[in-house]
Amino acid sequence: MSTPLSDIGCVKAATRILGDKWTPILLRCIANTESVRFCQLQDNADGINPRTLSARLVTLETDGIIEKNPLSSSARAEYRLTKKGSDLLPILTAMQAWGERYR
């Protein structure tokens, strides 16, 4: 089966976002609730370094996958998926199903 080179570029675009060790886990954590705070993400993504978490959140926000909403009375913020981020959920669901099947 031959894949046109133009289609490979689209796979690269998705891989650039989802190909990181922590990003699919973080997106799943964010998708499981309406909004989530940094400390909740750190707890749910067991083992992630705070610097790594911060860097991933910045990248996801820059790419338009999540949005950061500052809380009114503190330096804290909540994160939630954008429409673009929500469109990744079928991919994450398929990854989960594959993982459960072949674990």
N, CA and C atoms as a LAMMPS dump frame, in Angstrom:
ITEM: TIMESTEP
0
ITEM: NUMBER OF ATOMS
309
ITEM: BOX BOUNDS ff ff ff
-5.0000000000000000e+02 5.0000000000000000e+02
-5.0000000000000000e+02 5.0000000000000000e+02
-5.0000000000000000e+02 5.0000000000000000e+02
ITEM: ATOMS id mol type element x y z
1 1 1 N 0.846 -1.18 0
2 1 2 C 0 0 0
3 1 3 C 0.885 1.235 0
4 2 1 N 0.656 2.114 -0.927
5 2 2 C 1.462 3.325 -1.061
6 2 3 C 0.684 4.522 -0.522
7 3 1 N 1.347 5.33 0.301
8 3 2 C 0.725 6.519 0.877
9 3 3 C 1.288 7.749 0.184
10 4 1 N 0.43 8.618 -0.342
11 4 2 C 0.936 9.837 -0.967
12 4 3 C 1.725 10.671 0.032
13 5 1 N 2.78 11.313 -0.431
14 5 2 C 3.616 12.127 0.451
15 5 3 C 2.833 13.244 1.122
16 6 1 N 1.835 13.78 0.468
17 6 2 C 1.044 14.853 1.081
18 6 3 C 0.305 14.348 2.319
19 7 1 N -0.102 13.082 2.329
20 7 2 C -0.786 12.505 3.488
21 7 3 C 0.166 12.275 4.654
22 8 1 N 1.428 11.986 4.356
23 8 2 C 2.423 11.782 5.407
24 8 3 C 2.619 13.065 6.202
25 9 1 N 2.559 14.196 5.555
26 9 2 C 2.673 15.482 6.247
27 9 3 C 1.584 15.667 7.287
28 10 1 N 0.394 15.174 6.999
29 10 2 C -0.708 15.266 7.962
30 10 3 C -0.444 14.383 9.174
31 11 1 N 0.133 13.213 8.952
32 11 2 C 0.489 12.327 10.059
33 11 3 C 1.56 12.996 10.92
34 12 1 N 2.503 13.658 10.278
35 12 2 C 3.551 14.362 11.021
36 12 3 C 2.954 15.446 11.913
37 13 1 N 1.951 16.142 11.413
38 13 2 C 1.322 17.204 12.203
39 13 3 C 0.669 16.633 13.454
40 14 1 N -0.022 15.513 13.324
41 14 2 C -0.662 14.884 14.482
42 14 3 C 0.385 14.307 15.428
43 15 1 N 1.425 13.73 14.864
44 15 2 C 2.481 13.147 15.684
45 15 3 C 3.239 14.211 16.462
46 16 1 N 3.378 15.38 15.879
47 16 2 C 4.056 16.471 16.58
48 16 3 C 3.331 16.801 17.885
49 17 1 N 2.033 16.675 17.891
50 17 2 C 1.252 16.962 19.097
51 17 3 C 1.149 15.728 19.99
52 18 1 N 0.797 14.586 19.434
53 18 2 C 0.521 13.394 20.24
54 18 3 C 1.72 12.483 20.453
55 19 1 N 2.835 12.751 19.8
56 19 2 C 3.969 11.849 19.848
57 19 3 C 4.836 11.964 21.081
58 20 1 N 4.506 12.818 21.971
59 20 2 C 5.25 13.027 23.205
60 20 3 C 4.79 12.024 24.265
61 21 1 N 5.66 11.671 25.177
62 21 2 C 5.338 10.681 26.213
63 21 3 C 4.138 11.096 27.072
64 22 1 N 4.065 12.358 27.452
65 22 2 C 3.059 12.785 28.426
66 22 3 C 1.793 13.371 27.816
67 23 1 N 1.864 13.879 26.604
68 23 2 C 0.729 14.622 26.049
69 23 3 C -0.566 13.809 25.974
70 24 1 N -0.571 12.583 25.455
71 24 2 C -1.847 11.836 25.44
72 24 3 C -2.416 11.616 26.846
73 25 1 N -1.545 11.389 27.821
74 25 2 C -1.999 11.198 29.203
75 25 3 C -2.621 12.487 29.737
76 26 1 N -1.971 13.611 29.494
77 26 2 C -2.498 14.898 29.959
78 26 3 C -3.825 15.221 29.289
79 27 1 N -3.916 14.973 27.994
80 27 2 C -5.168 15.252 27.29
81 27 3 C -6.301 14.388 27.825
82 28 1 N -6.001 13.146 28.154
83 28 2 C -7.014 12.273 28.741
84 28 3 C -7.462 12.804 30.095
85 29 1 N -6.505 13.265 30.898
86 29 2 C -6.834 13.839 32.215
87 29 3 C -7.709 15.086 32.072
88 30 1 N -7.382 15.921 31.115
89 30 2 C -8.152 17.153 30.913
90 30 3 C -9.535 16.813 30.354
91 31 1 N -9.604 15.84 29.473
92 31 2 C -10.88 15.482 28.844
93 31 3 C -11.852 14.84 29.822
94 32 1 N -11.345 14.26 30.892
95 32 2 C -12.21 13.569 31.846
96 32 3 C -12.977 14.513 32.76
97 33 1 N -12.729 15.794 32.666
98 33 2 C -13.422 16.772 33.496
99 33 3 C -13.605 18.051 32.693
100 34 1 N -14.489 18.906 33.143
101 34 2 C -14.737 20.156 32.414
102 34 3 C -13.506 21.061 32.429
103 35 1 N -12.853 21.137 33.578
104 35 2 C -11.614 21.896 33.701
105 35 3 C -10.789 21.279 34.822
106 36 1 N -9.484 21.502 34.761
107 36 2 C -8.585 20.872 35.723
108 36 3 C -7.437 21.829 36.043
109 37 1 N -6.972 21.774 37.275
110 37 2 C -5.87 22.634 37.699
111 37 3 C -4.545 21.887 37.593
112 38 1 N -3.456 22.653 37.636
113 38 2 C -2.102 22.129 37.498
114 38 3 C -1.849 20.998 38.49
115 39 1 N -2.168 21.224 39.76
116 39 2 C -1.887 20.211 40.787
117 39 3 C -2.695 18.935 40.55
118 40 1 N -3.909 19.062 40.012
119 40 2 C -4.71 17.88 39.698
120 40 3 C -4.082 17.095 38.551
121 41 1 N -3.571 17.818 37.557
122 41 2 C -2.896 17.15 36.449
123 41 3 C -1.649 16.425 36.932
124 42 1 N -0.921 17.076 37.81
125 42 2 C 0.299 16.465 38.342
126 42 3 C -0.031 15.189 39.113
127 43 1 N -1.1 15.205 39.878
128 43 2 C -1.526 14.018 40.629
129 43 3 C -2.005 12.904 39.694
130 44 1 N -2.794 13.277 38.683
131 44 2 C -3.384 12.28 37.781
132 44 3 C -2.373 11.695 36.806
133 45 1 N -1.409 12.493 36.388
134 45 2 C -0.35 12.007 35.494
135 45 3 C 0.826 11.619 36.374
136 46 1 N 0.636 10.596 37.13
137 46 2 C 1.588 10.143 38.135
138 46 3 C 3.006 10.039 37.566
139 47 1 N 3.928 10.753 38.182
140 47 2 C 5.327 10.664 37.786
141 47 3 C 5.825 11.792 36.919
142 48 1 N 4.965 12.714 36.522
143 48 2 C 5.42 13.811 35.669
144 48 3 C 6.119 14.873 36.517
145 49 1 N 7.242 15.33 36.028
146 49 2 C 7.995 16.395 36.673
147 49 3 C 7.234 17.714 36.47
148 50 1 N 7.169 18.59 37.487
149 50 2 C 6.443 19.853 37.333
150 50 3 C 6.947 20.707 36.161
151 51 1 N 8.246 20.695 35.909
152 51 2 C 8.777 21.466 34.766
153 51 3 C 8.293 20.89 33.445
154 52 1 N 8.268 19.569 33.371
155 52 2 C 7.78 18.912 32.161
156 52 3 C 6.311 19.217 31.961
157 53 1 N 5.524 19.134 33.034
158 53 2 C 4.099 19.441 32.958
159 53 3 C 3.888 20.862 32.486
160 54 1 N 4.603 21.789 33.068
161 54 2 C 4.48 23.188 32.681
162 54 3 C 4.816 23.383 31.207
163 55 1 N 5.891 22.762 30.742
164 55 2 C 6.294 22.893 29.339
165 55 3 C 5.251 22.299 28.407
166 56 1 N 4.694 21.15 28.762
167 56 2 C 3.668 20.518 27.915
168 56 3 C 2.412 21.381 27.85
169 57 1 N 2.033 21.953 28.976
170 57 2 C 0.837 22.809 28.99
171 57 3 C 1.04 24.039 28.115
172 58 1 N 2.21 24.634 28.185
173 58 2 C 2.506 25.804 27.339
174 58 3 C 2.424 25.415 25.863
175 59 1 N 3.011 24.281 25.507
176 59 2 C 2.982 23.826 24.111
177 59 3 C 1.558 23.564 23.647
178 60 1 N 0.77 22.882 24.473
179 60 2 C -0.618 22.593 24.113
180 60 3 C -1.445 23.872 23.981
181 61 1 N -1.171 24.831 24.841
182 61 2 C -1.878 26.107 24.747
183 61 3 C -1.463 26.857 23.485
184 62 1 N -0.176 26.888 23.202
185 62 2 C 0.335 27.557 22
186 62 3 C -0.245 26.935 20.73
187 63 1 N -0.402 25.604 20.738
188 63 2 C -0.954 24.893 19.58
189 63 3 C -2.474 24.97 19.492
190 64 1 N -3.114 25.597 20.476
191 64 2 C -4.561 25.752 20.449
192 64 3 C -5.325 24.505 20.844
193 65 1 N -4.659 23.574 21.549
194 65 2 C -5.292 22.327 21.965
195 65 3 C -6.024 22.5 23.294
196 66 1 N -5.459 23.318 24.166
197 66 2 C -6.089 23.628 25.455
198 66 3 C -6.143 25.131 25.619
199 67 1 N -6.965 25.576 26.559
200 67 2 C -6.969 26.983 26.938
201 67 3 C -6.757 27.08 28.433
202 68 1 N -6.039 28.101 28.813
203 68 2 C -5.728 28.357 30.215
204 68 3 C -6.634 29.478 30.693
205 69 1 N -7.361 29.227 31.775
206 69 2 C -8.274 30.22 32.332
207 69 3 C -7.822 30.573 33.743
208 70 1 N -7.263 31.773 33.921
209 70 2 C -6.817 32.176 35.26
210 70 3 C -7.998 32.24 36.229
211 71 1 N -7.756 31.808 37.457
212 71 2 C -8.771 31.932 38.501
213 71 3 C -8.712 33.344 39.05
214 72 1 N -9.831 33.878 39.433
215 72 2 C -9.942 35.306 39.743
216 72 3 C -9.081 35.79 40.904
217 73 1 N -8.949 35.015 41.944
218 73 2 C -8.329 35.557 43.152
219 73 3 C -6.92 35.034 43.435
220 74 1 N -6.28 34.415 42.444
221 74 2 C -4.951 33.881 42.711
222 74 3 C -4.151 33.755 41.418
223 75 1 N -2.941 33.269 41.557
224 75 2 C -2.095 33.04 40.386
225 75 3 C -2.403 31.685 39.75
226 76 1 N -3.353 30.97 40.291
227 76 2 C -3.709 29.652 39.772
228 76 3 C -4.586 29.761 38.538
229 77 1 N -4.63 28.657 37.795
230 77 2 C -5.429 28.634 36.572
231 77 3 C -6.031 27.247 36.384
232 78 1 N -7.044 27.193 35.543
233 78 2 C -7.652 25.931 35.141
234 78 3 C -7.417 25.749 33.651
235 79 1 N -7.36 24.502 33.242
236 79 2 C -7.138 24.166 31.845
237 79 3 C -8.314 23.368 31.33
238 80 1 N -8.662 23.612 30.077
239 80 2 C -9.728 22.839 29.434
240 80 3 C -9.42 22.693 27.955
241 81 1 N -10.017 21.676 27.358
242 81 2 C -9.813 21.441 25.937
243 81 3 C -10.534 22.482 25.103
244 82 1 N -9.936 22.875 24.002
245 82 2 C -10.598 23.702 23.008
246 82 3 C -11.338 22.76 22.042
247 83 1 N -11.995 23.318 21.067
248 83 2 C -12.647 22.5 20.032
249 83 3 C -11.589 21.661 19.326
250 84 1 N -10.46 22.273 19.011
251 84 2 C -9.365 21.56 18.357
252 84 3 C -8.878 20.405 19.231
253 85 1 N -8.789 20.627 20.526
254 85 2 C -8.388 19.571 21.454
255 85 3 C -9.432 18.477 21.551
256 86 1 N -10.686 18.849 21.593
257 86 2 C -11.772 17.861 21.66
258 86 3 C -11.796 16.976 20.42
259 87 1 N -11.373 17.529 19.292
260 87 2 C -11.326 16.74 18.061
261 87 3 C -10.27 15.636 18.115
262 88 1 N -9.354 15.695 19.096
263 88 2 C -8.355 14.637 19.275
264 88 3 C -8.894 13.447 20.075
265 89 1 N -10.031 13.605 20.721
266 89 2 C -10.552 12.547 21.598
267 89 3 C -10.794 11.214 20.888
268 90 1 N -11.302 11.189 19.648
269 90 2 C -11.439 9.885 18.991
270 90 3 C -10.095 9.175 18.79
271 91 1 N -9.048 9.935 18.554
272 91 2 C -7.717 9.34 18.414
273 91 3 C -7.273 8.751 19.749
274 92 1 N -7.476 9.503 20.832
275 92 2 C -7.103 9.009 22.158
276 92 3 C -7.916 7.783 22.552
277 93 1 N -9.179 7.776 22.192
278 93 2 C -10.037 6.626 22.479
279 93 3 C -9.545 5.398 21.71
280 94 1 N -9.157 5.597 20.461
281 94 2 C -8.618 4.489 19.673
282 94 3 C -7.294 3.999 20.251
283 95 1 N -6.46 4.913 20.718
284 95 2 C -5.195 4.519 21.352
285 95 3 C -5.466 3.702 22.613
286 96 1 N -6.457 4.124 23.386
287 96 2 C -6.814 3.405 24.612
288 96 3 C -7.313 2.001 24.277
289 97 1 N -8.173 1.9 23.285
290 97 2 C -8.708 0.598 22.893
291 97 3 C -7.586 -0.323 22.408
292 98 1 N -6.67 0.207 21.624
293 98 2 C -5.54 -0.58 21.146
294 98 3 C -4.681 -1.043 22.327
295 99 1 N -4.43 -0.135 23.263
296 99 2 C -3.634 -0.48 24.437
297 99 3 C -4.28 -1.562 25.284
298 100 1 N -5.593 -1.473 25.45
299 100 2 C -6.296 -2.488 26.232
300 100 3 C -6.275 -3.844 25.525
301 101 1 N -6.362 -3.803 24.219
302 101 2 C -6.391 -5.059 23.461
303 101 3 C -5.03 -5.757 23.449
304 102 1 N -3.956 -4.981 23.334
305 102 2 C -2.64 -5.584 23.157
306 102 3 C -1.692 -5.406 24.34
307 103 1 N -2.187 -4.931 25.428
308 103 2 C -1.367 -4.697 26.619
309 103 3 C -0.637 -5.911 27.03
